[in-house]
Amino acid sequence: MAVTPRRRALVLAAFAAVPLLALAITAVRYTAFRAAADGSGTHGTAVVERAHVSGGGDEVCTGAFTPDGGGPATEVDIEVDGPCTEGERLDAFLVEPAALYAGWGRPTAWTAGTGTGEHLAPVIVVFVFLVLPVLLAALVFRRRRPR
């Protein structure tokens, strides 16, 4: 089966779209972290109700967040530095998901010690291993235009 210029363009577009989407999600997640680190989130207490390992091998901590000023508890994902323990009470900032991320996530309670590096590192990995190769492939397979 011959590869037509149109088919090649579609394949390159698909290869470019996936890493760019991953990059956008990571950037939005980083923005949420920065909002919490800068104190623009709601301060309160997060209680770990469930600590489990996801299918990808990452530890996932979920629970409830109660604002300092009172009010109803909110179901949240909890970002901790290191492992979390069920029943653990943590000082945290609540940050609502950003507009792009809202459809996929829940509010997140960010605790002390969650660092910038762990949320910025995926951006570097995505760029180096996904975006850069796609850009190089686009350069290699670009059509030469007659002069």
ChimeraX attribute file (.defattr): number of C-alpha atoms within 10 A of each C-alpha:
attribute: neighborCount
match mode: 1-to-1
recipient: residues
	/A:1	3
	/A:2	5
	/A:3	8
	/A:4	9
	/A:5	12
	/A:6	9
	/A:7	11
	/A:8	14
	/A:9	15
	/A:10	12
	/A:11	12
	/A:12	16
	/A:13	13
	/A:14	13
	/A:15	18
	/A:16	19
	/A:17	14
	/A:18	14
	/A:19	19
	/A:20	16
	/A:21	12
	/A:22	17
	/A:23	20
	/A:24	15
	/A:25	17
	/A:26	20
	/A:27	16
	/A:28	18
	/A:29	20
	/A:30	20
	/A:31	16
	/A:32	24
	/A:33	25
	/A:34	18
	/A:35	17
	/A:36	23
	/A:37	20
	/A:38	10
	/A:39	14
	/A:40	13
	/A:41	20
	/A:42	18
	/A:43	20
	/A:44	17
	/A:45	20
	/A:46	31
	/A:47	24
	/A:48	21
	/A:49	18
	/A:50	17
	/A:51	17
	/A:52	15
	/A:53	10
	/A:54	10
	/A:55	7
	/A:56	6
	/A:57	8
	/A:58	9
	/A:59	16
	/A:60	16
	/A:61	23
	/A:62	23
	/A:63	22
	/A:64	20
	/A:65	30
	/A:66	21
	/A:67	17
	/A:68	12
	/A:69	8
	/A:70	8
	/A:71	9
	/A:72	9
	/A:73	14
	/A:74	17
	/A:75	18
	/A:76	24
	/A:77	22
	/A:78	28
	/A:79	23
	/A:80	19
	/A:81	12
	/A:82	9
	/A:83	11
	/A:84	21
	/A:85	14
	/A:86	14
	/A:87	13
	/A:88	12
	/A:89	16
	/A:90	19
	/A:91	15
	/A:92	28
	/A:93	28
	/A:94	29
	/A:95	23
	/A:96	19
	/A:97	18
	/A:98	16
	/A:99	8
	/A:100	12
	/A:101	16
	/A:102	11
	/A:103	9
	/A:104	8
	/A:105	14
	/A:106	18
	/A:107	18
	/A:108	28
	/A:109	34
	/A:110	29
	/A:111	20
	/A:112	14
	/A:113	11
	/A:114	15
	/A:115	16
	/A:116	12
	/A:117	9
	/A:118	11
	/A:119	19
	/A:120	16
	/A:121	12
	/A:122	16
	/A:123	18
	/A:124	14
	/A:125	12
	/A:126	18
	/A:127	16
	/A:128	12
	/A:129	11
	/A:130	18
	/A:131	21
	/A:132	14
	/A:133	14
	/A:134	20
	/A:135	13
	/A:136	11
	/A:137	14
	/A:138	17
	/A:139	10
	/A:140	9
	/A:141	12
	/A:142	12
	/A:143	9
	/A:144	6
	/A:145	5
	/A:146	4
	/A:147	3
